[in-house]
């Protein structure tokens, strides 16, 4: 299989600047992504992001728009954004603008490295489809090893046969060696890490929310 493109090529991809008509996304590899949904936010509710001492962690959370929208909608929820520099630093301005800076922590790191442990939810928005199965497994493994009791892994991205078209799928394969996976492919990918797919929710005409929990909870 062709190796995934370099950091520079993914960061500067014209395709990634255009392709997400619903979410204004620019993807950044090696443990980072700048994807986010519209300012209205997805139906990620307090059921997913409970007001507990543990935060909702946006893995590869980019400029923080999605996490900031969640925090603004749920004043008792806390957040933690993880991304590479300089994106992590730039995300601070997003949280200040949304007036949620006091409830969010920002860490500069790769999602291929160990993640901060014990979060209520680990949110992956437009992350897994950038990567082949080998790398997707590595990302999910990091989420699972960090997952707190009763926690969830939330995946937001196009789903093959449901909220993705052939053009998107082909582009992900050719440019990034990734793909738009179908529900059963997500289910199998997650099952290897002891995750069970609890729900699939249509967010927009191009994105779904897939909610996973540990099989023993």
N, C-alpha and C positions, 0 to 999 in steps of 0.2 A: 504494500500500500504506500502511496505517496506520503511523505512526511508532512505534518501540518506546516503551514507557512510560517515564516519568521515573525518575530514581534513587530518589526517595522512594517512588514507587508500587511499584517492584520490590522494594525492600528490605522494605517493610511488607506484602507480599502474603500474605494468609492462605492462599492456595492453595499457595504455595511452602513454607509451614511445615507443610502437611498432606500434600502430594502424594507425598513420597518415603518411603513406609512402610519402605523398606529402607535409607535412608541419612540420615535426620534432616537435611534440607537447608533452608537459607534462601539464596536467591539475591540477589546484589547486583550491579547493572549497572555500566556505564561502566568496565569493566575489572576486575571482581571477581566472585567467587562463593564462597558458604560451604558448598558441598556436600561431603559425605564419606560413605564407605561404613562399614559396621559395624566395630567394633573388631577383628573377626577378620581383616579386610583381604581384598583380592582376590588372585588368584594372579598378582600382579606380582612376578616372581622376579628373581634376579640376572642372568638373561638379558636382562631389560629394563633393569635398574638395576645395571650392573656396578660393582665396586669400583675405579673409576678415579679419577684426580685431578679429573675433571669430575663435577658433581653431577647428581642427578635433580631437575629443576625442576618444581614444582607451580605451574602458571600459573592464577591465580585460585584459589589453594589454600585460601582460607577460614581456618578456625580451625586447620587443620593436622592434623586427626585422621588422614586418609588417609596423608599423608606421614610422620607420626610412626609409624604402624603399619608402613609399609614399612621405615623406618629401624630400628625395633625388631626386625623379623624378619631384617634383613640388616645385621649390625653393622659391616661394612666399607664400606657404602654411605653417601654423603654426600648432603645435600639442600639445596634452595634454594626457599623459598616466596615467591611474589609475590602481593600483594593490596593493596587500598587500605587506608588508615587509616579507622577504628581497628582494622579486622580484622587487619591485619598485626601490630600490636603485641599484640593479644589472642592471636595464634597462638603467641607466645613461651611463654606459660604452658602450652600444650599440649605443647610440646617439652620443657619442664622436667619436666612431670608424667610423660612417657614416658621420661625420662632420656636424651634424644638431643640436648639443646641444643648440645652441643659439636660435633655433626656437621651442623648445619643453619644456613644463613644466611637471614635474613628481609629482604625489600626491599619498601618501600611504593611501589607504582606501578600504573599501569593496564596491562592486557595489550594495549591498543591502541598503546602506546608501544614503542620498541625493547626487546627482552628481553635479559637477560644472555646473552652468546654462549658457545657451546661445550659445552653440557650433553650428557650421555649420553642423556637422555630428557626430553622436555617433556610433562608430564602434564596433560590437560584433563579434569577430572571435572565432569560436568553443566554444561558451559560452552556448547558450540556450539548445543545445542537451545534456548537462551535467545534466539538471534539469527537474523535472516533471513540469506539467502545472502550478501548484501553484507558484513554485519558478520562472518559466519563466515569469509569469505575473508580479511578483514583480520586476524583472529586467527591463522589458519593461516599467513598470510604472515609474521607476526612470528615464529612458531615456526620456520619454515623458514629465514628469514634468520639465525637465531641457532643453528641446529642444527650440532652438531659432527660431524666425520667418523665415519660409522658409527652416528650417533645415530638415535633413534626419536621419533616423535610418538605418544603413547598417549592414546586418547580413551575415556572411561568415561561411558556414558549409555544411556538406553533406545534401542532400535533398532526402527524401525517394521517390523511384520510378524514380529517375533521376540521382543522384550522391551519392547514398548510397546503400550498399548491406545488405543482411539479417544478415550476421555475425556482421557487425557494429551495426545494430539496436538491435540485441539481446544482444550484449555486453553492450551497453549503458543502456539498461533496467535492466540487471542483476547486473551490477557493480554500476551504478549511479542512478537507477530509472528514467533515462532520456530516450530519444529515438530520432531517426532520423525522423523528421516530414516531411510530404509531403507538397507541395505548398499550398494546400487548408487548411491544419492545421496551417501553418504559417499565412495565410491570416486571418483565424478566430481568432487566438491568438492575432494578432496585432489589429484587428478591435475592440476588447474589449477596446482598449486604444486610439481609434480614429485615427488609422493609416491605410493608404491605401497602398497596394502593387502595386508599379509602374512598377517594372521590375525584371526579374530573368535572371541572366547571368551565363553561365557555365564558371568557372575559370580554373579548372583542371578536371581530370577524377574522382575526389572525392569531389570537392567543388563547390558550387554555391555562387553567390552574390545576395542577395535579398534586394531590395531598397524600403524603406517605407518612406512615407511622411504623414504629418498631413492631415486629411480629409478636413479641412477648408482652405487649402492653394492651 
